[in-house]
Amino acid sequence: MPREIEEQEYQYLQGRRQVADFVETIWNDPELAADAKALVKRKYPKMSIPDYDLRNEVRETFAAEKKKRDDEEREAKRKTQEDGWKAEREKTQKEYGFTDDAMKDLEKFMVENNVGSYEVAAGYKAAKAPRASEPTSQHGQPWGHTSNETFKQIVADPEAWGRSELMKAARADQDRARQQAY
């Protein structure tokens, strides 16, 4: 049994039908459907839209797996770099004979001067402040001069030793000249 409606209600229902037709074309459009469904989901978060919800779950799963892989790669890279730095630090410390305090000073120097290599920084620091050599002792004397006969002659009479050396050099030159003449 048909029912009669007023003109105003008819216009309202016609407007709703036009909106429904308009929204349906967007909802079913392959390029615009995702955006339309996202807007509806934003307005009504509890509403079930099976294809949209499934797509989001898959995206979230893939994003979580990618994040996990990226985090593992980043951690592996960080560990490799850290191990490399530690090895270079130990090698430099051993090679240059730096103490732990000297290594702290070296690292402070590296930070202040933007030096990224322990080897370069240690070479610079060692050149600027060379270590004193360890004294060697021969027979209880610092350089062992007392056991050297030449040193004893020099100490006894430096001028006589110098004349003697000059005469030896002159004779050696004369002997060489004679040999070349024959």
C-alpha positions as CSV (number, residue, x, y, z in Angstrom):
1,M,0.0,0.0,0.0
2,P,1.6,3.3,-1.1
3,R,2.0,5.9,1.3
4,E,1.9,9.6,0.6
5,I,4.7,11.9,1.7
6,E,5.1,15.6,1.8
7,E,7.2,17.4,-0.8
8,Q,9.8,18.4,1.8
9,E,10.3,14.8,2.9
10,Y,10.5,13.7,-0.8
11,Q,13.2,16.3,-1.5
12,Y,15.1,15.1,1.6
13,L,15.0,11.5,0.4
14,Q,16.0,12.5,-3.1
15,G,19.0,14.3,-1.7
16,R,20.0,11.3,0.3
17,R,19.7,9.1,-2.8
18,Q,21.9,11.4,-4.7
19,V,24.5,11.4,-1.9
20,A,24.4,7.6,-1.8
21,D,24.9,7.4,-5.6
22,F,27.7,9.9,-5.4
23,V,29.4,8.0,-2.5
24,E,28.9,4.6,-4.1
25,T,30.9,5.7,-7.2
26,I,33.7,6.8,-5.0
27,W,33.5,3.7,-2.8
28,N,33.8,1.4,-5.8
29,D,36.5,3.4,-7.7
30,P,39.8,1.5,-7.5
31,E,41.8,4.7,-7.2
32,L,39.6,6.5,-4.5
33,A,38.2,3.5,-2.6
34,A,41.1,3.3,-0.1
35,D,40.8,7.0,0.8
36,A,37.0,6.9,1.1
37,K,37.2,3.8,3.3
38,A,39.9,5.5,5.4
39,L,37.6,8.5,6.0
40,V,34.7,6.3,7.0
41,K,37.0,4.3,9.3
42,R,38.2,7.6,10.8
43,K,34.6,8.7,11.5
44,Y,33.4,5.3,12.7
45,P,36.5,3.4,14.0
46,K,34.5,0.4,15.2
47,M,32.8,-0.1,11.8
48,S,33.9,-3.3,10.0
49,I,35.1,-2.8,6.5
50,P,36.6,-6.3,5.7
51,D,38.8,-5.5,2.7
52,Y,40.1,-2.2,4.2
53,D,40.7,-3.9,7.6
54,L,42.6,-6.8,6.0
55,R,44.8,-4.5,3.9
56,N,45.7,-2.5,7.0
57,E,46.5,-5.7,9.0
58,V,48.8,-6.9,6.2
59,R,50.5,-3.5,5.9
60,E,51.0,-3.4,9.7
61,T,52.5,-6.9,9.7
62,F,54.9,-6.1,6.8
63,A,55.8,-2.8,8.5
64,A,56.5,-4.6,11.8
65,E,58.7,-7.2,10.0
66,K,60.6,-4.5,8.1
67,K,61.2,-2.6,11.3
68,K,62.5,-5.7,13.0
69,R,64.8,-6.5,10.1
70,D,66.0,-2.8,10.0
71,D,66.6,-2.8,13.7
72,E,68.6,-6.1,13.5
73,E,70.7,-4.7,10.6
74,R,71.3,-1.5,12.4
75,E,72.4,-3.3,15.6
76,A,74.7,-5.7,13.6
77,K,76.2,-2.7,11.8
78,R,76.7,-0.8,15.1
79,K,78.3,-3.9,16.7
80,T,80.6,-4.3,13.7
81,Q,81.6,-0.7,13.9
82,E,82.1,-0.8,17.7
83,D,84.2,-4.0,17.4
84,G,86.3,-2.2,14.7
85,W,86.8,0.8,16.9
86,K,87.8,-1.3,19.9
87,A,90.3,-3.3,17.8
88,E,91.8,-0.1,16.4
89,R,91.9,1.3,19.9
90,E,93.7,-1.7,21.4
91,K,96.1,-1.9,18.4
92,T,97.0,1.8,18.8
93,Q,97.4,1.5,22.6
94,K,99.7,-1.5,22.2
95,E,101.7,0.0,19.3
96,Y,102.3,3.4,20.9
97,G,102.5,2.1,24.5
98,F,99.8,4.4,25.8
99,T,98.4,3.9,29.3
100,D,94.6,3.9,29.9
101,D,94.9,7.6,31.0
102,A,96.8,8.5,27.9
103,M,94.1,6.8,25.8
104,K,91.5,8.9,27.5
105,D,93.5,12.0,26.7
106,L,93.9,10.8,23.2
107,E,90.1,10.3,22.8
108,K,89.5,13.7,24.3
109,F,91.9,15.2,21.7
110,M,90.1,13.3,18.9
111,V,86.7,14.7,19.9
112,E,88.1,18.3,20.3
113,N,89.8,18.2,16.9
114,N,87.4,16.1,14.9
115,V,89.9,13.3,14.3
116,G,88.2,10.0,13.4
117,S,91.2,7.7,13.5
118,Y,93.1,6.4,16.5
119,E,96.1,5.8,14.3
120,V,96.2,9.4,13.0
121,A,95.6,11.0,16.4
122,A,98.2,8.7,18.1
123,G,100.8,9.5,15.4
124,Y,100.2,13.2,15.9
125,K,100.3,13.1,19.7
126,A,103.4,10.9,19.6
127,A,105.2,13.3,17.3
128,K,104.2,16.3,19.4
129,A,105.2,14.7,22.7
130,P,107.7,11.9,22.1
131,R,108.4,9.5,24.9
132,A,111.8,9.5,26.5
133,S,113.8,6.5,25.5
134,E,114.6,4.0,28.2
135,P,118.2,4.4,29.4
136,T,120.4,1.4,28.6
137,S,123.1,0.4,31.0
138,Q,126.3,-1.4,30.2
139,H,128.3,-2.5,33.2
140,G,126.4,-0.2,35.6
141,Q,127.3,3.0,33.6
142,P,124.7,4.9,31.7
143,W,126.3,4.6,28.2
144,G,129.2,2.3,28.8
145,H,131.9,4.9,28.0
146,T,134.3,3.7,30.6
147,S,134.7,0.4,28.8
148,N,135.4,2.0,25.4
149,E,139.2,2.6,24.7
150,T,138.5,5.4,22.2
151,F,136.5,7.3,24.8
152,K,139.4,6.9,27.3
153,Q,141.9,8.4,24.7
154,I,139.6,11.3,24.0
155,V,139.1,12.1,27.7
156,A,142.9,11.8,28.4
157,D,144.0,14.3,25.7
158,P,141.3,15.5,23.2
159,E,143.8,17.5,21.0
160,A,146.2,14.6,20.7
161,W,143.4,12.3,19.7
162,G,142.2,14.8,17.1
163,R,145.7,15.2,15.6
164,S,146.1,11.4,15.5
165,E,142.7,11.0,13.7
166,L,143.6,13.8,11.2
167,M,147.0,12.1,10.4
168,K,145.3,8.7,9.9
169,A,142.8,10.3,7.5
170,A,145.6,12.1,5.6
171,R,147.7,8.8,5.3
172,A,144.6,6.9,4.1
173,D,144.1,9.6,1.3
174,Q,147.7,9.4,0.3
175,D,147.7,5.6,0.1
176,R,144.5,5.7,-2.0
177,A,146.1,8.3,-4.4
178,R,149.2,6.1,-4.8
179,Q,147.2,3.1,-5.6
180,Q,145.3,4.9,-8.3
181,A,148.5,6.2,-9.9
182,Y,149.9,2.7,-10.6
